[in-house]
Amino acid sequence: MKQILSLLCLFLCLKGSLSAYPGYWEPWGQDSDLKASPKQEATPIPSIATKIADLVIRFHQEVISPVDGPRSHYRPTSSRYMQLAMQRYGFLKGFIMGCDRLLRENDEEWVYRKIEIDGQIFKYDPARVNKYTEKEKSLWTQSENF
């Protein structure tokens, strides 16, 4: 009788382990779909005007600029600045920002931060909308009072 009971117990244990799902199984797996997915920033789709302007700027960078030589006193260069501005803020605003940058393209000393690259000093002016924070604006107003 003892042997029958031990065989029955062994049979029940083996049967339970043989009928189990293989691998790792979560009984709450159906709720896993409810987890919040990581937020993805929407990348703006460039307009046709932005694509055409990008081709023209790339032509300038790859064909005209190597022949003519580097002339920009800024980093990023003015052509790259206009590309970035158009990609980030759309064609019209990026074009206006790029034209403004071209009007300021000179070798005069001014208020831009300077960086040194390979022994040369360049003005650093990245493409962003709010160029002057409140702290820097207050410095501007203080310097105008003197």
C-alpha positions in Angstrom: 0.0 0.0 0.0 2.9 2.3 0.8 4.4 1.6 -2.6 1.1 2.5 -4.4 0.8 5.7 -2.4 4.3 6.7 -3.3 3.8 5.9 -7.0 0.6 7.8 -7.0 2.3 10.8 -5.4 5.2 10.6 -7.9 2.7 10.3 -10.8 0.8 13.4 -9.6 4.0 15.4 -9.2 5.3 14.4 -12.6 2.0 15.0 -14.3 1.9 18.5 -12.9 5.3 19.3 -14.1 4.8 17.8 -17.5 1.6 19.8 -18.1 3.2 23.2 -17.2 4.0 25.8 -19.8 7.6 25.7 -21.0 9.9 28.6 -20.1 8.8 31.6 -18.1 5.1 32.2 -18.0 3.4 35.3 -16.4 -0.1 34.7 -15.4 -0.7 38.5 -15.7 0.7 38.7 -19.2 -2.4 40.1 -20.6 -2.0 43.3 -18.6 1.5 43.8 -19.9 -0.1 45.5 -22.9 -1.3 48.3 -20.6 2.2 49.5 -19.8 3.0 53.0 -21.0 5.2 53.0 -24.0 8.2 55.4 -23.9 7.4 58.8 -25.4 8.8 59.4 -28.8 9.2 62.9 -30.1 7.6 63.6 -33.4 10.1 64.4 -36.1 8.8 67.2 -38.3 8.4 66.2 -42.0 10.4 68.7 -44.1 8.4 70.6 -46.7 9.3 70.6 -50.4 10.8 74.1 -50.0 13.0 72.9 -47.2 14.2 69.9 -49.3 15.0 72.1 -52.3 16.9 74.6 -50.1 18.8 71.7 -48.5 19.9 70.5 -51.9 21.0 74.0 -52.9 23.0 74.4 -49.6 24.5 71.0 -49.9 25.6 71.9 -53.5 27.2 75.1 -52.1 29.0 73.1 -49.3 30.3 70.3 -51.6 31.1 72.2 -54.8 31.4 75.9 -54.3 32.9 76.1 -50.8 35.9 73.8 -51.4 36.9 75.8 -54.5 36.4 79.2 -52.8 37.9 78.2 -49.5 36.5 78.5 -45.9 35.4 82.0 -45.1 33.0 81.6 -42.1 34.1 83.1 -38.8 31.3 81.2 -37.0 30.8 77.6 -35.9 28.6 76.0 -37.1 29.2 77.6 -40.5 26.5 79.8 -41.9 25.4 77.2 -44.5 25.1 74.6 -41.8 23.3 77.1 -39.5 20.7 77.7 -42.2 20.3 73.9 -42.7 19.8 73.3 -39.0 17.4 76.2 -38.6 15.2 75.1 -41.5 15.1 71.5 -40.3 14.2 72.6 -36.7 11.9 75.5 -37.3 10.5 75.1 -40.9 11.5 76.8 -44.1 10.3 80.4 -43.5 11.6 80.9 -40.0 14.9 78.9 -40.8 15.4 81.0 -43.9 15.0 84.2 -42.0 17.3 83.0 -39.3 19.9 82.0 -41.9 19.7 85.4 -43.7 20.1 87.2 -40.4 23.2 85.1 -39.8 24.6 85.9 -43.2 24.1 89.6 -42.5 26.2 89.2 -39.3 29.0 87.3 -41.1 32.1 89.4 -40.6 35.4 89.3 -38.8 34.6 92.1 -36.3 34.8 91.6 -32.6 31.4 91.3 -31.1 29.4 89.7 -28.3 29.5 86.0 -29.3 31.1 83.3 -27.3 34.4 82.2 -28.8 35.7 78.7 -29.2 39.1 77.5 -30.4 39.4 74.8 -33.0 42.8 73.7 -34.3 44.4 76.9 -33.1 41.9 79.2 -34.7 39.3 81.2 -32.8 35.7 81.1 -34.1 32.5 82.7 -32.9 30.1 80.1 -31.5 26.4 80.8 -32.4 24.2 77.7 -32.7 20.8 77.7 -34.3 18.2 78.2 -31.6 15.2 80.5 -31.1 15.8 81.8 -27.6 19.4 82.9 -28.0 19.4 85.1 -24.9 18.2 83.8 -21.5 16.8 86.2 -18.9 20.3 86.4 -17.3 21.9 87.4 -20.5 19.1 89.9 -21.3 19.7 91.6 -17.9 23.4 91.8 -18.8 22.5 93.5 -22.1 20.4 96.1 -20.3 23.1 96.7 -17.7 25.7 97.3 -20.4 23.5 99.7 -22.3 23.1 101.9 -19.2 26.9 102.6 -19.0 
